[in-house]
Amino acid sequence: METKELAVLLQELLKAQVGVIRKYLKNAEASKSKEKKPPRTSQIAMVRDILQSAGKPLHISEIISEVNERYGIALDRDSLVSGLSKKVHKGTMFIRTAPSTFALKKELP
C-alpha cells in the first residue's frame, strides 16, 4: 500500500472516530438535559417561606440573612425591598409592619 493510500485510509478512519465521539457527546448531553432539575424558587417564595417559618414580622436584614443561610443565595436588598413593597401595595401576601419590616398578610389579625 502506498503512502498516499495509507494516508487516505487513516483520514477516513479518523473521520469515522470523530463522528462516533460527536454522536456519543450529543447523546450524553441529551440525557443530561433530561435529568430532573430541582424546581427554581423565586425570591418572593423564599421570603414567604422564611416569614412562614418565623411566624412573626421580620426586618429585611433578618430576611436576607435567613435566605442566605437556608438557600445559600445572597439577595440584593434594594431589589427585594422593591419587590416586597409592590406586593404590599397590591395587598397580596405581605404587609409592612414597620419600616423595612414585613410579615405575611394572614399572620396578623
Phi, psi and omega in degrees: 000134182283163181299318182295318179295320179296318180296319179294317179298314178297321178298316180294322177296317179295321176299318180295318179296317179297320178299317179295318180296316179298318179296318178298313180296321179297316179294322179295319178294320180296318180289328178293320181288340178280342179298142180289130176260147178297143181296144179285147179244128180286162179298320180296320178295322177297315180296318178301315179298318180297312181293325177296316179296320182290322180071015180206164177297144177232145174288152183303325179296320178292320179298311181299318179298316180294319178297317179298318181291315185282318186253349181071028183237133176267116181268148175280122185302311183296318179296318181293315178299319179298313180297317179292321179297322177297318178294321178297314181298322178288341181082019180250133168071315187238154169228157177257121182263341178197172178305126179058026179236129187232154176217163174288140185301321185282349182288326184262146180293000000 
